[in-house]
Amino acid sequence: MPGARRRVGARAPLSRSGLEHAVSTDRDPAAVAEAEPVAGPGGPATDEATEPVPDPAGASDTPDASDASDVPVPDGTPAGDDSGSDPAGPDDPPGQAGETTEAAETAETAAALSETEAELAAQRELRERIERRKAEKDGPIPAGTKLSGQAADLLAAVRAMESGAPVDPSLLARAAPERASGVPARPRRPEASPGGQGPVPAPSPASAREHARDDARDPVGTGSAAPSAEGRVTPPEALAAVRAVLGEGGAPEALAGQLCDALGERAADALRENPWLLLCAPGVRPDQADGFARALLGAACGPGDERRAAALVGRLLERAALRGHTALEASAVREALAGHAVPDPDAAVRHAVAEGAVLVFQDGDQEDGDSGTESGPDAEDAPEAAADRAATPVLLGLDRYALAEESLADGLTRLVRSGPEADADAEASWAEAAARAASPSAAELIRAVAGHGLVLHTGGEAARAEPVALAGAARALGLRALVAVHSDNGRARLGADTGAVTVAGLLEGAQGPGRDAEGAFALDLLVVLDAPQLDVESAAMLVESLPDTARLVLSGDPGVLWSAGAGRVFGDLLAAGVCPRVASRTPDAGPVGELVSGIGIGELNQVEAPGREVVIVPVRDAGEAVHRTVQLVAESVPRAFGVEPGQTQVITVGHGGSAGTRALNAALKQRLNPGPGAFGGFDPGDSVAYVPAPGRTLQATVVSADTEGLRLDCAGTAVVVPRDRVESAVRHGWALTAHQAAGMRWPAAVVVLPGDAAQGLNRPWVYTAFSRGERHLSVVHGVEQALAHAVTNLPSEDRTTRLRPLLEALPTADPGR
């Protein structure tokens, strides 16, 4: 773990052969030792064997190979394909393509609003939110919130910036953000609900967008608008109309529900106007949407159709968001469009920008201000400034992520600049608390928080005690302090006495202290553990909900996989350097901690494991990997460590393939809880992974099922999953992917690496998977040297985001303080 590494010196690199002498928990170690690993059946990774991103609702970690040509994947981000059960094509993780591919026009009358017009209303509402948020600032709205000029001018500006030619700033609304010298204005907070029930939780950017669309569809409040995707009931007549359109175009009628969720109850009309909106449904490839369009439009459609171009641009950005990117370089988008046979990619980008489907940015030149002028003392620096702008890539992004990143940057700046007021008594109290700290790192963290509104803390599992101790010290000083974690698993590990909540529970209002009269959290200090798992939208909601005088501590291990959602909040903050950072010097103990610490710095070392804490089980192929995994979970680990099968977590690279989560869960169910799968493939007692929202995985046990749905026990909380959501939101959970397992730990972990998983590995993946076991780690090893290669040569997951340049461009120091 960075900041608390324990180097192993000259020990030999860890390899399969080097650890064959290690004690194996397999019942027949001799047979295992004789096994020579070979490539799994089929050679390279199968269509679901890699794991850079999560699947629909966060249940998968595999990208879609059907889009491998869409956008070049950055180095260190493996590409693959997660083929689903849809015979029409790969299981394409759903994004919000319906929100980005609809063309918009101004409505003549509210009653005649179409779905595309509703989308335009949503975009206007979001941009108005940005304007209100920045109302107290002197400077103009930053890029990404408003575009001006004709479409041709926008495209010309994009080309000019890439070529280094001078660009009229008004074309891209890129005026320098000359902000007020005071503390940035706090964003609008949710209002208190009527009836004394307390304030309403702040809506997410996505929910605000959905509300605007629903309001546009139902302007008089009749209640006839299609409900939201989460639990809304689509009118039967709307479903029937969509099925009819799908039938005409030769598309599966099973897509009707998904399209109604994405496009609303007027989805049938929207599909007739723009058949390429079929791409809003998960699993639909561009070539399939083309066939659907030809069936509906005949000779009237072609590869250069503007509707097709806008849909493809939005889809590219939605799929990039599933890989963690909040924006893409314009050149990459044009290249991907050319790969989809768009005859004029430049015109396609121009049309998408003009229609508001995407926004254009060029961050990094914001500090230049008026340096492009021909007069003044800095005129001689103009060529250099123009060269810098030319070197800064032009980015395209969706407005939902633009809103989230700019809101988050403003909110973080507000916390940095409005930090705690100087008070001699308070400073003395904090100093006393630091003197009583249990470790030097904890004392350093307390001192940093005493004088700053935003502090970053890095460290591994053992270092989590430091921010928890900070919260305890703050409560002793009379402050309202709260600890928030990523998962219920992490909450249970901290213990009930800490009063910890989950980030999701805090945002939903189900956990935590509630909100004050202004809609802000009733807190003086918020400590967020597992900070790398924060996506940009969740982080923006958290920061917007904090009072001006509150302190925020983000703590986590930067070596783990980043969030399942878009963004790289913790990494961007660390890189921007706008606030104090405390690196813990508390290492994780034991052989597992020593092994993981080496992985964090790119070294896969052999470690001494006298208590069989780390065991390597070599396998020849995927079939043997599944067999050995079941044997480890059901027999060997319980016998050697007294850990029940339910406390041993299996982790693998992806959902598909011969040794993915599907194959492993099927084998584990047969051994641990055999049954007919009477409830949609599930039986009482099955371990399952329930995904209530993208990027959020809850471990649960099946209790029963009835007409309402599948009944689960989620860590003591009864949950009913509606019947129509069971297939997409619930999977067996004895085996998880590393993305699903992030933020959670178990007494024992079995990491399965069949031969066909090699291209899904990188250092963060290995670091995350190997650090999930508290007492024991077994590695079912069939990838030979690919494991060492991933640790040494694939150090990070590259994500294109705008948060870091936004933070660096904003003023974070108040000279008057």
Disulfide bonds with the S-S distance in Angstrom:
none
